[in-house]
Amino acid sequence: MIGQELVLRVKDYLERKEKKYYPNSIEYVTLRSIKQRDGSFKKMHLVSYMVSISSQQYGGDAFYTVAFDEKTLKMEFILGPQSLEVIEE
């Protein structure tokens, strides 16, 4: 299935880049139209994962979302609570 493939690609990317994440938190979410920076819309597959962003007792976890192009399955960006990382691979 496409969802399983994308989950594995996200896991591989995070490990190659040595980014921290909760093991087993990576999940395929959906395919939907996402507004792009130029104002147009594009269908994208979304995969989410969870990260610890603080050592505080409460509110220290956040979700990040990875967006893949529907047709090419190219990883395009990672959206976090206060960040946007454009993938140039």
Contacts in CASP RR format, 6 or more apart in sequence:
PFRMAT RR
TARGET T0000
AUTHOR 0000-0000-0000
METHOD contacts of the structure
MODEL  1
MIGQELVLRVKDYLERKEKKYYPNSIEYVTLRSIKQRDGSFKKMHLVSYM
VSISSQQYGGDAFYTVAFDEKTLKMEFILGPQSLEVIEE
2 28 0 8 1.000
2 45 0 8 1.000
2 73 0 8 1.000
3 28 0 8 1.000
3 45 0 8 1.000
3 47 0 8 1.000
4 28 0 8 1.000
5 73 0 8 1.000
6 28 0 8 1.000
6 45 0 8 1.000
6 47 0 8 1.000
6 66 0 8 1.000
6 68 0 8 1.000
6 73 0 8 1.000
7 26 0 8 1.000
7 27 0 8 1.000
7 28 0 8 1.000
7 47 0 8 1.000
9 68 0 8 1.000
9 75 0 8 1.000
10 26 0 8 1.000
10 47 0 8 1.000
10 49 0 8 1.000
10 66 0 8 1.000
10 75 0 8 1.000
11 26 0 8 1.000
13 66 0 8 1.000
13 75 0 8 1.000
13 87 0 8 1.000
14 21 0 8 1.000
14 26 0 8 1.000
14 49 0 8 1.000
19 51 0 8 1.000
20 51 0 8 1.000
20 52 0 8 1.000
21 49 0 8 1.000
21 50 0 8 1.000
21 51 0 8 1.000
21 64 0 8 1.000
22 49 0 8 1.000
22 50 0 8 1.000
22 51 0 8 1.000
22 52 0 8 1.000
22 61 0 8 1.000
25 48 0 8 1.000
25 49 0 8 1.000
25 50 0 8 1.000
26 47 0 8 1.000
26 48 0 8 1.000
26 49 0 8 1.000
27 47 0 8 1.000
27 48 0 8 1.000
27 49 0 8 1.000
28 45 0 8 1.000
28 46 0 8 1.000
28 47 0 8 1.000
29 46 0 8 1.000
29 47 0 8 1.000
29 48 0 8 1.000
29 65 0 8 1.000
30 45 0 8 1.000
30 46 0 8 1.000
31 43 0 8 1.000
31 44 0 8 1.000
31 45 0 8 1.000
31 46 0 8 1.000
31 70 0 8 1.000
32 43 0 8 1.000
32 44 0 8 1.000
32 46 0 8 1.000
33 41 0 8 1.000
33 42 0 8 1.000
33 43 0 8 1.000
33 44 0 8 1.000
34 41 0 8 1.000
34 42 0 8 1.000
34 43 0 8 1.000
34 44 0 8 1.000
34 46 0 8 1.000
34 67 0 8 1.000
35 41 0 8 1.000
36 42 0 8 1.000
42 69 0 8 1.000
42 70 0 8 1.000
43 70 0 8 1.000
44 67 0 8 1.000
44 68 0 8 1.000
44 69 0 8 1.000
44 70 0 8 1.000
44 76 0 8 1.000
45 67 0 8 1.000
45 68 0 8 1.000
45 69 0 8 1.000
45 70 0 8 1.000
45 73 0 8 1.000
46 65 0 8 1.000
46 66 0 8 1.000
46 67 0 8 1.000
46 68 0 8 1.000
47 65 0 8 1.000
47 66 0 8 1.000
47 68 0 8 1.000
48 63 0 8 1.000
48 64 0 8 1.000
48 65 0 8 1.000
48 66 0 8 1.000
49 63 0 8 1.000
49 64 0 8 1.000
49 66 0 8 1.000
50 61 0 8 1.000
50 62 0 8 1.000
50 63 0 8 1.000
50 64 0 8 1.000
51 61 0 8 1.000
51 62 0 8 1.000
51 63 0 8 1.000
51 64 0 8 1.000
52 60 0 8 1.000
52 61 0 8 1.000
53 60 0 8 1.000
53 61 0 8 1.000
53 62 0 8 1.000
53 81 0 8 1.000
54 60 0 8 1.000
62 80 0 8 1.000
62 81 0 8 1.000
63 80 0 8 1.000
63 81 0 8 1.000
64 78 0 8 1.000
64 79 0 8 1.000
64 80 0 8 1.000
64 81 0 8 1.000
65 78 0 8 1.000
65 79 0 8 1.000
65 80 0 8 1.000
66 75 0 8 1.000
66 77 0 8 1.000
66 78 0 8 1.000
66 79 0 8 1.000
67 75 0 8 1.000
67 76 0 8 1.000
67 77 0 8 1.000
67 78 0 8 1.000
67 79 0 8 1.000
68 74 0 8 1.000
68 75 0 8 1.000
68 76 0 8 1.000
69 76 0 8 1.000
75 87 0 8 1.000
75 89 0 8 1.000
76 86 0 8 1.000
76 87 0 8 1.000
77 84 0 8 1.000
77 85 0 8 1.000
77 86 0 8 1.000
77 87 0 8 1.000
78 84 0 8 1.000
78 85 0 8 1.000
78 87 0 8 1.000
79 85 0 8 1.000
END
